[in-house]
Amino acid sequence: MLDGLITGTYHCRMLAELEQLADRITQLAELTQGLRSENQALRQELVDAQVEVRSLRSRLDAARQRIEALIEKLPTTE
């Protein structure tokens, strides 16, 4: 009788521990998926920022060329 009680208690504890482990694994899987999604979003933000930087550099170069052309047209003081 006592052996059955001990075995039953042990069995219940093992089931509880397995359930806790399963819950932790589920949480880890959810966290991993969340991090993957966040990583993908950050990668896209980086690509968007790189495109914007290229565009701004291009605009800056064009403005620099226009300014240089205007400077060349200025009369010299000789």
N, CA, C and O atoms as a GROMACS GRO file, in nm:
protein
  312
    1MET      N    1   0.083  -0.119   0.000
    1MET     CA    2   0.000   0.000   0.000
    1MET      C    3   0.087   0.125   0.000
    1MET      O    4   0.063   0.217  -0.078
    2LEU      N    5   0.187   0.127   0.087
    2LEU     CA    6   0.276   0.242   0.095
    2LEU      C    7   0.357   0.256  -0.034
    2LEU      O    8   0.382   0.368  -0.080
    3ASP      N    9   0.397   0.143  -0.091
    3ASP     CA   10   0.472   0.148  -0.218
    3ASP      C   11   0.388   0.212  -0.328
    3ASP      O   12   0.440   0.290  -0.407
    4GLY      N   13   0.261   0.179  -0.333
    4GLY     CA   14   0.172   0.238  -0.434
    4GLY      C   15   0.157   0.387  -0.414
    4GLY      O   16   0.152   0.462  -0.511
    5LEU      N   17   0.149   0.431  -0.289
    5LEU     CA   18   0.137   0.574  -0.258
    5LEU      C   19   0.263   0.648  -0.299
    5LEU      O   20   0.257   0.755  -0.358
    6ILE      N   21   0.379   0.589  -0.266
    6ILE     CA   22   0.507   0.651  -0.302
    6ILE      C   23   0.522   0.656  -0.453
    6ILE      O   24   0.564   0.758  -0.509
    7THR      N   25   0.489   0.547  -0.519
    7THR     CA   26   0.499   0.542  -0.664
    7THR      C   27   0.403   0.642  -0.728
    7THR      O   28   0.439   0.710  -0.824
    8GLY      N   29   0.283   0.653  -0.675
    8GLY     CA   30   0.185   0.749  -0.727
    8GLY      C   31   0.231   0.892  -0.707
    8GLY      O   32   0.214   0.975  -0.797
    9THR      N   33   0.288   0.922  -0.592
    9THR     CA   34   0.339   1.056  -0.564
    9THR      C   35   0.455   1.088  -0.658
    9THR      O   36   0.463   1.198  -0.714
   10TYR      N   37   0.545   0.992  -0.673
   10TYR     CA   38   0.658   1.010  -0.763
   10TYR      C   39   0.609   1.034  -0.905
   10TYR      O   40   0.659   1.121  -0.976
   11HIS      N   41   0.510   0.955  -0.944
   11HIS     CA   42   0.453   0.966  -1.079
   11HIS      C   43   0.391   1.106  -1.099
   11HIS      O   44   0.410   1.168  -1.204
   12CYS      N   45   0.319   1.156  -1.000
   12CYS     CA   46   0.258   1.288  -1.008
   12CYS      C   47   0.363   1.398  -1.018
   12CYS      O   48   0.349   1.493  -1.094
   13ARG      N   49   0.471   1.383  -0.939
   13ARG     CA   50   0.579   1.482  -0.945
   13ARG      C   51   0.647   1.480  -1.081
   13ARG      O   52   0.678   1.586  -1.136
   14MET      N   53   0.668   1.362  -1.134
   14MET     CA   54   0.731   1.350  -1.267
   14MET      C   55   0.642   1.415  -1.373
   14MET      O   56   0.691   1.487  -1.460
   15LEU      N   57   0.514   1.390  -1.365
   15LEU     CA   58   0.421   1.450  -1.461
   15LEU      C   59   0.422   1.602  -1.449
   15LEU      O   60   0.419   1.673  -1.549
   16ALA      N   61   0.424   1.652  -1.326
   16ALA     CA   62   0.428   1.797  -1.304
   16ALA      C   63   0.557   1.857  -1.360
   16ALA      O   64   0.554   1.963  -1.423
   17GLU      N   65   0.668   1.790  -1.338
   17GLU     CA   66   0.795   1.839  -1.390
   17GLU      C   67   0.797   1.836  -1.542
   17GLU      O   68   0.846   1.928  -1.607
   18LEU      N   69   0.742   1.729  -1.600
   18LEU     CA   70   0.735   1.721  -1.746
   18LEU      C   71   0.644   1.831  -1.802
   18LEU      O   72   0.673   1.888  -1.907
   19GLU      N   73   0.537   1.860  -1.732
   19GLU     CA   74   0.446   1.965  -1.775
   19GLU      C   75   0.516   2.102  -1.769
   19GLU      O   76   0.502   2.184  -1.859
   20GLN      N   77   0.592   2.125  -1.661
   20GLN     CA   78   0.667   2.249  -1.650
   20GLN      C   79   0.771   2.260  -1.762
   20GLN      O   80   0.790   2.367  -1.820
   21LEU      N   81   0.836   2.149  -1.791
   21LEU     CA   82   0.936   2.148  -1.897
   21LEU      C   83   0.870   2.177  -2.032
   21LEU      O   84   0.923   2.253  -2.113
   22ALA      N   85   0.755   2.117  -2.055
   22ALA     CA   86   0.681   2.141  -2.179
   22ALA      C   87   0.641   2.288  -2.189
   22ALA      O   88   0.649   2.347  -2.297
   23ASP      N   89   0.599   2.348  -2.079
   23ASP     CA   90   0.563   2.490  -2.078
   23ASP      C   91   0.685   2.577  -2.110
   23ASP      O   92   0.674   2.673  -2.186
   24ARG      N   93   0.797   2.544  -2.054
   24ARG     CA   94   0.919   2.622  -2.078
   24ARG      C   95   0.964   2.609  -2.223
   24ARG      O   96   1.010   2.705  -2.284
   25ILE      N   97   0.949   2.490  -2.278
   25ILE     CA   98   0.985   2.468  -2.419
   25ILE      C   99   0.892   2.550  -2.508
   25ILE      O  100   0.937   2.610  -2.606
   26THR      N  101   0.764   2.553  -2.475
   26THR     CA  102   0.668   2.633  -2.551
   26THR      C  103   0.705   2.781  -2.542
   26THR      O  104   0.702   2.851  -2.643
   27GLN      N  105   0.740   2.829  -2.422
   27GLN     CA  106   0.779   2.969  -2.406
   27GLN      C  107   0.905   2.999  -2.488
   27GLN      O  108   0.915   3.104  -2.551
   28LEU      N  109   0.999   2.907  -2.486
   28LEU     CA  110   1.122   2.926  -2.561
   28LEU      C  111   1.094   2.931  -2.710
   28LEU      O  112   1.151   3.014  -2.782
   29ALA      N  113   1.007   2.845  -2.758
   29ALA     CA  114   0.970   2.845  -2.900
   29ALA      C  115   0.903   2.976  -2.938
   29ALA      O  116   0.930   3.031  -3.045
   30GLU      N  117   0.814   3.026  -2.852
   30GLU     CA  118   0.747   3.154  -2.879
   30GLU      C  119   0.847   3.269  -2.879
   30GLU      O  120   0.841   3.357  -2.964
   31LEU      N  121   0.939   3.268  -2.783
   31LEU     CA  122   1.041   3.371  -2.776
   31LEU      C  123   1.129   3.367  -2.900
   31LEU      O  124   1.161   3.471  -2.958
   32THR      N  125   1.168   3.248  -2.941
   32THR     CA  126   1.251   3.232  -3.060
   32THR      C  127   1.180   3.287  -3.182
   32THR      O  128   1.240   3.358  -3.263
   33GLN      N  129   1.052   3.256  -3.198
   33GLN     CA  130   0.976   3.306  -3.312
   33GLN      C  131   0.965   3.458  -3.307
   33GLN      O  132   0.978   3.525  -3.409
   34GLY      N  133   0.943   3.512  -3.188
   34GLY     CA  134   0.937   3.657  -3.173
   34GLY      C  135   1.068   3.724  -3.210
   34GLY      O  136   1.070   3.828  -3.276
   35LEU      N  137   1.178   3.664  -3.168
   35LEU     CA  138   1.310   3.719  -3.200
   35LEU      C  139   1.339   3.709  -3.350
   35LEU      O  140   1.400   3.799  -3.407
   36ARG      N  141   1.295   3.602  -3.412
   36ARG     CA  142   1.313   3.589  -3.557
   36ARG      C  143   1.235   3.697  -3.631
   36ARG      O  144   1.285   3.758  -3.725
   37SER      N  145   1.113   3.721  -3.587
   37SER     CA  146   1.031   3.826  -3.649
   37SER      C  147   1.095   3.963  -3.630
   37SER      O  148   1.103   4.043  -3.723
   38GLU      N  149   1.141   3.988  -3.508
   38GLU     CA  150   1.206   4.116  -3.480
   38GLU      C  151   1.332   4.132  -3.562
   38GLU      O  152   1.360   4.240  -3.614
   39ASN      N  153   1.409   4.026  -3.575
   39ASN     CA  154   1.532   4.027  -3.653
   39ASN      C  155   1.502   4.060  -3.799
   39ASN      O  156   1.572   4.141  -3.861
   40GLN      N  157   1.398   3.998  -3.853
   40GLN     CA  158   1.360   4.023  -3.992
   40GLN      C  159   1.318   4.169  -4.010
   40GLN      O  160   1.355   4.232  -4.108
   41ALA      N  161   1.241   4.222  -3.915
   41ALA     CA  162   1.198   4.362  -3.922
   41ALA      C  163   1.319   4.455  -3.916
   41ALA      O  164   1.326   4.553  -3.989
   42LEU      N  165   1.414   4.424  -3.828
   42LEU     CA  166   1.535   4.506  -3.817
   42LEU      C  167   1.620   4.499  -3.944
   42LEU      O  168   1.678   4.599  -3.987
   43ARG      N  169   1.625   4.383  -4.004
   43ARG     CA  170   1.699   4.370  -4.131
   43ARG      C  171   1.635   4.457  -4.239
   43ARG      O  172   1.705   4.523  -4.316
   44GLN      N  173   1.502   4.457  -4.243
   44GLN     CA  174   1.432   4.540  -4.341
   44GLN      C  175   1.455   4.688  -4.314
   44GLN      O  176   1.475   4.766  -4.407
   45GLU      N  177   1.452   4.727  -4.186
   45GLU     CA  178   1.480   4.866  -4.150
   45GLU      C  179   1.620   4.906  -4.194
   45GLU      O  180   1.642   5.017  -4.242
   46LEU      N  181   1.716   4.815  -4.178
   46LEU     CA  182   1.853   4.842  -4.219
   46LEU      C  183   1.861   4.862  -4.370
   46LEU      O  184   1.925   4.956  -4.417
   47VAL      N  185   1.796   4.776  -4.444
   47VAL     CA  186   1.795   4.790  -4.591
   47VAL      C  187   1.733   4.924  -4.630
   47VAL      O  188   1.786   4.994  -4.716
   48ASP      N  189   1.620   4.958  -4.567
   48ASP     CA  190   1.554   5.085  -4.597
   48ASP      C  191   1.646   5.204  -4.565
   48ASP      O  192   1.653   5.300  -4.642
   49ALA      N  193   1.716   5.196  -4.452
   49ALA     CA  194   1.807   5.304  -4.414
   49ALA      C  195   1.924   5.314  -4.512
   49ALA      O  196   1.967   5.424  -4.545
   50GLN      N  197   1.974   5.201  -4.558
   50GLN     CA  198   2.084   5.202  -4.654
   50GLN      C  199   2.040   5.264  -4.786
   50GLN      O  200   2.116   5.338  -4.848
   51VAL      N  201   1.918   5.234  -4.829
   51VAL     CA  202   1.864   5.294  -4.952
   51VAL      C  203   1.853   5.446  -4.934
   51VAL      O  204   1.889   5.522  -5.024
   52GLU      N  205   1.804   5.488  -4.819
   52GLU     CA  206   1.791   5.631  -4.792
   52GLU      C  207   1.927   5.700  -4.791
   52GLU      O  208   1.942   5.810  -4.844
   53VAL      N  209   2.027   5.636  -4.730
   53VAL     CA  210   2.161   5.694  -4.726
   53VAL      C  211   2.216   5.710  -4.868
   53VAL      O  212   2.274   5.814  -4.900
   54ARG      N  213   2.196   5.609  -4.953
   54ARG     CA  214   2.243   5.620  -5.092
   54ARG      C  215   2.174   5.736  -5.163
   54ARG      O  216   2.237   5.812  -5.237
   55SER      N  217   2.045   5.750  -5.140
   55SER     CA  218   1.970   5.858  -5.202
   55SER      C  219   2.019   5.994  -5.153
   55SER      O  220   2.036   6.087  -5.232
   56LEU      N  221   2.041   6.006  -5.024
   56LEU     CA  222   2.089   6.133  -4.968
   56LEU      C  223   2.229   6.166  -5.018
   56LEU      O  224   2.259   6.283  -5.046
   57ARG      N  225   2.314   6.066  -5.030
   57ARG     CA  226   2.450   6.090  -5.083
   57ARG      C  227   2.442   6.138  -5.227
   57ARG      O  228   2.516   6.228  -5.268
   58SER      N  229   2.353   6.078  -5.303
   58SER     CA  230   2.336   6.118  -5.442
   58SER      C  231   2.289   6.262  -5.452
   58SER      O  232   2.339   6.340  -5.533
   59ARG      N  233   2.192   6.298  -5.369
   59ARG     CA  234   2.142   6.435  -5.368
   59ARG      C  235   2.251   6.533  -5.323
   59ARG      O  236   2.262   6.643  -5.377
   60LEU      N  237   2.330   6.492  -5.226
   60LEU     CA  238   2.440   6.576  -5.177
   60LEU      C  239   2.543   6.598  -5.288
   60LEU      O  240   2.591   6.710  -5.307
   61ASP      N  241   2.576   6.492  -5.359
   61ASP     CA  242   2.673   6.505  -5.470
   61ASP      C  243   2.619   6.598  -5.577
   61ASP      O  244   2.693   6.681  -5.630
   62ALA      N  245   2.490   6.586  -5.610
   62ALA     CA  246   2.430   6.673  -5.710
   62ALA      C  247   2.433   6.819  -5.664
   62ALA      O  248   2.463   6.908  -5.743
   63ALA      N  249   2.401   6.842  -5.538
   63ALA     CA  250   2.404   6.978  -5.484
   63ALA      C  251   2.546   7.033  -5.486
   63ALA      O  252   2.568   7.150  -5.518
   64ARG      N  253   2.642   6.950  -5.452
   64ARG     CA  254   2.784   6.992  -5.454
   64ARG      C  255   2.826   7.033  -5.595
   64ARG      O  256   2.893   7.134  -5.614
   65GLN      N  257   2.785   6.954  -5.694
   65GLN     CA  258   2.819   6.986  -5.833
   65GLN      C  259   2.755   7.118  -5.876
   65GLN      O  260   2.819   7.197  -5.946
   66ARG      N  261   2.630   7.142  -5.836
   66ARG     CA  262   2.564   7.267  -5.872
   66ARG      C  263   2.635   7.386  -5.806
   66ARG      O  264   2.654   7.490  -5.869
   67ILE      N  265   2.673   7.370  -5.680
   67ILE     CA  266   2.744   7.477  -5.610
   67ILE      C  267   2.878   7.505  -5.676
   67ILE      O  268   2.916   7.621  -5.695
   68GLU      N  269   2.950   7.400  -5.711
   68GLU     CA  270   3.080   7.418  -5.777
   68GLU      C  271   3.063   7.488  -5.911
   68GLU      O  272   3.144   7.573  -5.948
   69ALA      N  273   2.956   7.454  -5.984
   69ALA     CA  274   2.930   7.520  -6.113
   69ALA      C  275   2.899   7.667  -6.091
   69ALA      O  276   2.944   7.752  -6.168
   70LEU      N  277   2.822   7.698  -5.987
   70LEU     CA  278   2.792   7.838  -5.958
   70LEU      C  279   2.917   7.915  -5.917
   70LEU      O  280   2.934   8.030  -5.958
   71ILE      N  281   3.004   7.853  -5.840
   71ILE     CA  282   3.127   7.918  -5.795
   71ILE      C  283   3.215   7.950  -5.917
   71ILE      O  284   3.277   8.056  -5.923
   72GLU      N  285   3.220   7.858  -6.013
   72GLU     CA  286   3.300   7.881  -6.133
   72GLU      C  287   3.248   7.999  -6.215
   72GLU      O  288   3.324   8.065  -6.284
   73LYS      N  289   3.117   8.024  -6.206
   73LYS     CA  290   3.057   8.135  -6.282
   73LYS      C  291   3.076   8.270  -6.215
   73LYS      O  292   3.056   8.374  -6.278
   74LEU      N  293   3.116   8.270  -6.087
   74LEU     CA  294   3.138   8.396  -6.017
   74LEU      C  295   3.253   8.470  -6.079
   74LEU      O  296   3.354   8.412  -6.118
   75PRO      N  297   3.237   8.602  -6.088
   75PRO     CA  298   3.348   8.678  -6.145
   75PRO      C  299   3.470   8.675  -6.050
   75PRO      O  300   3.456   8.677  -5.928
   76THR      N  301   3.584   8.671  -6.108
   76THR     CA  302   3.706   8.670  -6.027
   76THR      C  303   3.748   8.814  -6.003
   76THR      O  304   3.720   8.902  -6.084
   77THR      N  305   3.816   8.837  -5.896
   77THR     CA  306   3.864   8.971  -5.863
   77THR      C  307   4.012   8.981  -5.895
   77THR      O  308   4.098   8.955  -5.810
   78GLU      N  309   4.041   9.016  -6.018
   78GLU     CA  310   4.182   9.026  -6.060
   78GLU      C  311   4.216   9.165  -6.100
   78GLU      O  312   4.330   9.192  -6.138
   0.00000   0.00000   0.00000
